[in-house]
């Protein structure tokens, strides 16, 4: 077995991610999930370092920690915001492949299906 780097996800977590994915999920999506997990570990390590360095300024609920987390881990765009961005791509005629255009049509479909009748 290889030496485990501290930011490498544990094998159990990778197995959980792999088991949760629908058949045909790409390795790229799994790698993205692992990268996000590693980035979260790094962010928490930085926050812990600063907290240990200056507990008074970096208290557990300080604005510094809240601001750092918000800046480094912004909330994902809502379905509405994603659809508006996609609409902008159509308006700008910025699709470079049919696949990109199909992804945006799928996004519109999901956004419309989420609306109440």
C-alpha beads as a LAMMPS data file, in Angstrom:
LAMMPS data file: protein, C-alpha beads

117 atoms
116 bonds

1 atom types
1 bond types

-500.0 500.0 xlo xhi
-500.0 500.0 ylo yhi
-500.0 500.0 zlo zhi

Masses

1 110.0

Atoms # bond

1 1 1 0.000 0.000 0.000
2 1 1 1.203 3.490 -0.835
3 1 1 1.864 6.045 1.862
4 1 1 -1.246 8.157 2.301
5 1 1 -0.711 11.913 1.887
6 1 1 -2.669 13.920 4.505
7 1 1 -4.792 15.584 1.819
8 1 1 -5.550 12.337 -0.054
9 1 1 -9.083 11.148 0.693
10 1 1 -9.232 7.937 2.702
11 1 1 -10.000 4.815 0.600
12 1 1 -13.323 4.360 2.396
13 1 1 -14.461 7.819 1.299
14 1 1 -13.409 7.180 -2.306
15 1 1 -15.364 3.903 -2.232
16 1 1 -18.393 5.789 -0.897
17 1 1 -18.142 8.378 -3.683
18 1 1 -17.682 5.684 -6.296
19 1 1 -20.660 3.715 -4.965
20 1 1 -22.917 6.802 -4.950
21 1 1 -22.313 7.594 -8.607
22 1 1 -24.579 6.366 -11.380
23 1 1 -23.174 3.841 -13.821
24 1 1 -21.008 5.498 -16.459
25 1 1 -19.777 8.301 -14.201
26 1 1 -16.441 9.563 -15.415
27 1 1 -13.186 9.410 -13.543
28 1 1 -13.046 13.191 -14.021
29 1 1 -16.106 13.666 -11.788
30 1 1 -14.577 11.443 -9.116
31 1 1 -11.295 13.356 -9.395
32 1 1 -13.186 16.644 -9.068
33 1 1 -14.911 15.420 -5.921
34 1 1 -11.554 14.327 -4.498
35 1 1 -9.987 17.693 -5.367
36 1 1 -12.836 19.520 -3.655
37 1 1 -12.432 17.329 -0.582
38 1 1 -8.674 18.021 -0.533
39 1 1 -9.254 21.760 -0.901
40 1 1 -11.681 21.646 2.031
41 1 1 -9.042 19.853 4.118
42 1 1 -6.478 22.502 3.183
43 1 1 -8.857 25.347 4.056
44 1 1 -9.600 23.852 7.469
45 1 1 -5.863 23.298 8.084
46 1 1 -5.188 26.976 7.290
47 1 1 -7.983 28.129 9.566
48 1 1 -6.664 25.900 12.372
49 1 1 -3.154 27.269 11.854
50 1 1 -4.332 30.873 12.106
51 1 1 -6.520 30.028 15.085
52 1 1 -3.573 28.473 16.924
53 1 1 -1.365 31.437 15.936
54 1 1 -3.708 34.115 17.247
55 1 1 -6.737 32.747 19.115
56 1 1 -7.992 36.198 20.065
57 1 1 -8.193 37.473 16.501
58 1 1 -9.141 34.109 14.918
59 1 1 -11.732 32.952 17.465
60 1 1 -13.915 30.070 16.279
61 1 1 -16.793 32.344 15.262
62 1 1 -14.778 35.330 14.144
63 1 1 -15.593 37.372 11.078
64 1 1 -12.146 36.468 9.728
65 1 1 -12.955 32.745 9.655
66 1 1 -16.464 33.302 8.345
67 1 1 -15.133 35.621 5.648
68 1 1 -12.324 33.261 4.680
69 1 1 -14.711 30.320 4.327
70 1 1 -17.180 32.400 2.324
71 1 1 -14.447 33.666 -0.001
72 1 1 -12.860 30.257 -0.571
73 1 1 -16.059 28.173 -0.647
74 1 1 -18.755 30.296 -2.240
75 1 1 -22.247 28.859 -2.402
76 1 1 -22.979 27.137 -5.705
77 1 1 -25.174 29.038 -8.114
78 1 1 -28.875 28.374 -7.843
79 1 1 -30.636 26.666 -10.727
80 1 1 -32.130 30.055 -11.650
81 1 1 -28.686 31.700 -11.669
82 1 1 -27.249 28.850 -13.767
83 1 1 -30.107 29.182 -16.271
84 1 1 -29.568 32.941 -16.518
85 1 1 -25.867 32.377 -17.223
86 1 1 -26.812 29.824 -19.895
87 1 1 -29.205 32.336 -21.422
88 1 1 -26.311 34.781 -21.585
89 1 1 -24.264 32.201 -23.496
90 1 1 -27.094 31.842 -26.013
91 1 1 -27.419 35.616 -26.309
92 1 1 -23.694 35.971 -26.914
93 1 1 -23.648 32.964 -29.262
94 1 1 -20.690 31.674 -27.242
95 1 1 -21.277 27.915 -27.500
96 1 1 -18.303 26.252 -29.153
97 1 1 -19.709 22.719 -29.338
98 1 1 -23.073 21.066 -29.747
99 1 1 -22.428 19.302 -26.426
100 1 1 -22.200 22.649 -24.598
101 1 1 -25.446 23.764 -26.191
102 1 1 -27.154 20.488 -25.222
103 1 1 -25.961 20.916 -21.626
104 1 1 -27.540 24.370 -21.539
105 1 1 -30.808 23.045 -22.996
106 1 1 -30.800 20.383 -20.265
107 1 1 -30.230 23.123 -17.707
108 1 1 -33.216 25.081 -19.049
109 1 1 -35.317 21.919 -18.879
110 1 1 -34.385 21.313 -15.217
111 1 1 -35.041 24.965 -14.351
112 1 1 -38.458 24.920 -16.011
113 1 1 -39.391 21.614 -14.390
114 1 1 -38.583 23.073 -10.991
115 1 1 -41.174 25.835 -11.427
116 1 1 -44.661 25.484 -9.985
117 1 1 -47.463 25.150 -12.553

Bonds

1 1 1 2
2 1 2 3
3 1 3 4
4 1 4 5
5 1 5 6
6 1 6 7
7 1 7 8
8 1 8 9
9 1 9 10
10 1 10 11
11 1 11 12
12 1 12 13
13 1 13 14
14 1 14 15
15 1 15 16
16 1 16 17
17 1 17 18
18 1 18 19
19 1 19 20
20 1 20 21
21 1 21 22
22 1 22 23
23 1 23 24
24 1 24 25
25 1 25 26
26 1 26 27
27 1 27 28
28 1 28 29
29 1 29 30
30 1 30 31
31 1 31 32
32 1 32 33
33 1 33 34
34 1 34 35
35 1 35 36
36 1 36 37
37 1 37 38
38 1 38 39
39 1 39 40
40 1 40 41
41 1 41 42
42 1 42 43
43 1 43 44
44 1 44 45
45 1 45 46
46 1 46 47
47 1 47 48
48 1 48 49
49 1 49 50
50 1 50 51
51 1 51 52
52 1 52 53
53 1 53 54
54 1 54 55
55 1 55 56
56 1 56 57
57 1 57 58
58 1 58 59
59 1 59 60
60 1 60 61
61 1 61 62
62 1 62 63
63 1 63 64
64 1 64 65
65 1 65 66
66 1 66 67
67 1 67 68
68 1 68 69
69 1 69 70
70 1 70 71
71 1 71 72
72 1 72 73
73 1 73 74
74 1 74 75
75 1 75 76
76 1 76 77
77 1 77 78
78 1 78 79
79 1 79 80
80 1 80 81
81 1 81 82
82 1 82 83
83 1 83 84
84 1 84 85
85 1 85 86
86 1 86 87
87 1 87 88
88 1 88 89
89 1 89 90
90 1 90 91
91 1 91 92
92 1 92 93
93 1 93 94
94 1 94 95
95 1 95 96
96 1 96 97
97 1 97 98
98 1 98 99
99 1 99 100
100 1 100 101
101 1 101 102
102 1 102 103
103 1 103 104
104 1 104 105
105 1 105 106
106 1 106 107
107 1 107 108
108 1 108 109
109 1 109 110
110 1 110 111
111 1 111 112
112 1 112 113
113 1 113 114
114 1 114 115
115 1 115 116
116 1 116 117
